Amino acid sequence: MTWTPLVALATLLVVAPLLPGVATKTRALLTGRRGPPVLQLYWDLGKLLRKGAVYSTTTTWVFRLAPVVVVATALLAASVVPLDGRSALVSFTGDLVAFAYLLALGRFMLVLGGLDTGSSFEGMGASREVTFSS
């Protein structure tokens, strides 16, 4: 097995927060503002990863499973995408269909986890997510 696709995938995951930072900084400079630092998304991600989880008493196992499924489906879908002009990490007949269904499964679990919160706003949030995804 060659390590090139794994290195390319890891590089994309590490560099991904940098691109929105550059775009935000450029947009701010073009409008005459100072804007946030380019590395702001890295700092925000670090802060979010240090926080603990808070669960409502009304949630079930679906709420705890939803983020795991969303991340897993996103990583699996990313492994189907060819990088650097080479074949994908996982390549088979029908991988385009699998890519679409993996992203749909992640979106479905996101909505299901939102509906499981037991809050009065979960219906509105789930409805908005489904509307934007269609």
C-alpha positions as CSV (number, residue, x, y, z in Angstrom):
1,M,0.0,0.0,0.0
2,T,1.3,3.4,-0.9
3,W,1.2,6.2,1.7
4,T,0.7,9.0,-0.9
5,P,-3.1,9.2,-0.7
6,L,-3.1,9.1,3.1
7,V,-0.5,11.9,3.2
8,A,-2.6,13.9,0.7
9,L,-5.7,13.4,2.8
10,A,-4.0,14.4,6.0
11,T,-2.6,17.5,4.3
12,L,-6.0,18.5,3.1
13,L,-7.5,18.0,6.6
14,V,-4.8,20.1,8.2
15,V,-4.8,22.9,5.6
16,A,-8.6,23.1,5.3
17,P,-9.2,25.7,8.1
18,L,-6.5,27.9,6.6
19,L,-8.4,28.6,3.3
20,P,-11.5,30.2,4.9
21,G,-9.2,32.2,7.1
22,V,-7.4,33.7,4.1
23,A,-10.7,34.4,2.4
24,T,-12.1,36.2,5.4
25,K,-9.0,38.2,5.9
26,T,-8.9,39.2,2.2
27,R,-12.6,40.1,2.2
28,A,-12.0,42.3,5.3
29,L,-9.0,44.0,3.8
30,L,-10.9,44.8,0.6
31,T,-13.7,46.4,2.6
32,G,-11.3,48.6,4.6
33,R,-11.5,46.5,7.8
34,R,-8.8,44.7,9.8
35,G,-10.6,41.4,10.0
36,P,-9.8,38.3,12.2
37,P,-6.4,36.7,12.1
38,V,-5.8,34.1,9.4
39,L,-5.3,31.3,12.0
40,Q,-8.5,32.2,13.8
41,L,-10.2,28.9,12.8
42,Y,-7.4,26.9,14.2
43,W,-7.7,28.7,17.5
44,D,-11.5,28.1,17.5
45,L,-11.1,24.4,16.7
46,G,-8.6,24.1,19.6
47,K,-10.9,25.8,22.0
48,L,-13.9,23.6,20.9
49,L,-11.8,20.4,21.3
50,R,-10.9,21.3,24.9
51,K,-14.5,21.7,25.9
52,G,-16.4,18.9,27.6
53,A,-19.7,17.5,26.4
54,V,-23.0,18.6,28.0
55,Y,-26.0,16.2,27.6
56,S,-29.6,17.0,28.4
57,T,-31.5,14.6,30.5
58,T,-34.0,14.1,27.7
59,T,-31.6,12.9,25.1
60,T,-31.1,9.2,24.2
61,W,-28.4,7.2,22.6
62,V,-29.3,8.6,19.2
63,F,-28.0,12.1,20.2
64,R,-24.7,10.6,21.3
65,L,-24.4,8.4,18.2
66,A,-25.2,11.2,15.7
67,P,-21.8,13.1,15.8
68,V,-19.9,9.8,15.5
69,V,-21.9,8.8,12.4
70,V,-21.6,12.3,10.8
71,V,-17.8,12.4,11.2
72,A,-17.4,8.7,10.1
73,T,-19.5,9.3,6.9
74,A,-17.6,12.5,6.1
75,L,-14.3,10.6,6.4
76,L,-15.5,7.7,4.4
77,A,-16.9,10.0,1.7
78,A,-13.5,11.8,1.6
79,S,-11.7,8.5,1.1
80,V,-13.7,7.9,-2.1
81,V,-12.6,11.2,-3.7
82,P,-9.4,10.9,-5.8
83,L,-6.6,13.2,-4.8
84,D,-3.5,14.4,-6.6
85,G,-4.4,12.9,-9.9
86,R,-4.2,9.4,-8.5
87,S,-7.0,6.9,-7.7
88,A,-9.0,7.3,-4.5
89,L,-8.1,5.6,-1.3
90,V,-11.2,3.5,-1.7
91,S,-12.2,2.9,-5.3
92,F,-14.9,0.5,-6.6
93,T,-17.7,0.5,-9.2
94,G,-20.5,2.7,-7.9
95,D,-18.4,4.8,-5.7
96,L,-20.1,8.0,-6.9
97,V,-23.4,6.6,-5.6
98,A,-21.8,5.5,-2.4
99,F,-20.4,9.0,-2.0
100,A,-23.8,10.6,-2.3
101,Y,-25.4,8.1,0.1
102,L,-22.7,8.6,2.7
103,L,-23.2,12.3,2.7
104,A,-27.0,11.8,2.9
105,L,-26.6,9.4,5.8
106,G,-24.5,12.0,7.6
107,R,-27.1,14.6,7.0
108,F,-29.9,12.2,8.1
109,M,-28.1,11.5,11.4
110,L,-27.5,15.2,12.0
111,V,-31.2,15.9,11.7
112,L,-32.1,12.9,13.8
113,G,-29.7,14.0,16.5
114,G,-31.2,17.4,16.5
115,L,-34.7,16.1,16.8
116,D,-33.6,13.9,19.8
117,T,-32.6,16.9,22.0
118,G,-36.0,17.4,23.6
119,S,-35.8,21.2,23.1
120,S,-38.6,23.3,21.8
121,F,-36.4,24.5,18.9
122,E,-35.3,21.1,17.5
123,G,-38.2,21.0,15.1
124,M,-37.3,24.3,13.6
125,G,-33.6,23.5,13.3
126,A,-34.2,20.1,11.8
127,S,-36.7,21.6,9.3
128,R,-34.1,24.2,8.3
129,E,-31.4,21.6,7.9
130,V,-33.7,19.4,5.7
131,T,-34.7,22.5,3.6
132,F,-31.2,23.5,3.0
133,S,-30.0,20.0,2.1
134,S,-32.7,19.5,-0.6
